[in-house]
Amino acid sequence: AQNGLISKSNQHPLSYQALRTCLATVAKLIRQQQAENPDRHFSVHCPRIGAGLGGGNWTHIVEIFRQTILASGIDVFVYDLPQ
């Protein structure tokens, strides 16, 4: 979902549409795993993907998580990594 790093010549390397597609695919794969393993709990753990060197707006990225992963009933845990 990200093409390179944020720079003067690449102000917005993150593609929100590509991120939406990726997270929708992750949700689909997790739903398949849940169907095959109903006794297991699946969740997504990640840093604030796309908001740092990707140049994305975290508020917008959260909404994409809500519409894809969270809408599928899958828990999401986001971690702030040390600087």
Secondary structure as GFF3:
##gff-version 3
##sequence-region A 1 83
A	DSSP	alpha_helix	16	36	.	.	.	ID=ss1
A	DSSP	beta_strand	43	47	.	.	.	ID=ss2
A	DSSP	alpha_helix	58	67	.	.	.	ID=ss3
A	DSSP	three_ten_helix	70	72	.	.	.	ID=ss4
A	DSSP	beta_strand	75	79	.	.	.	ID=ss5
###
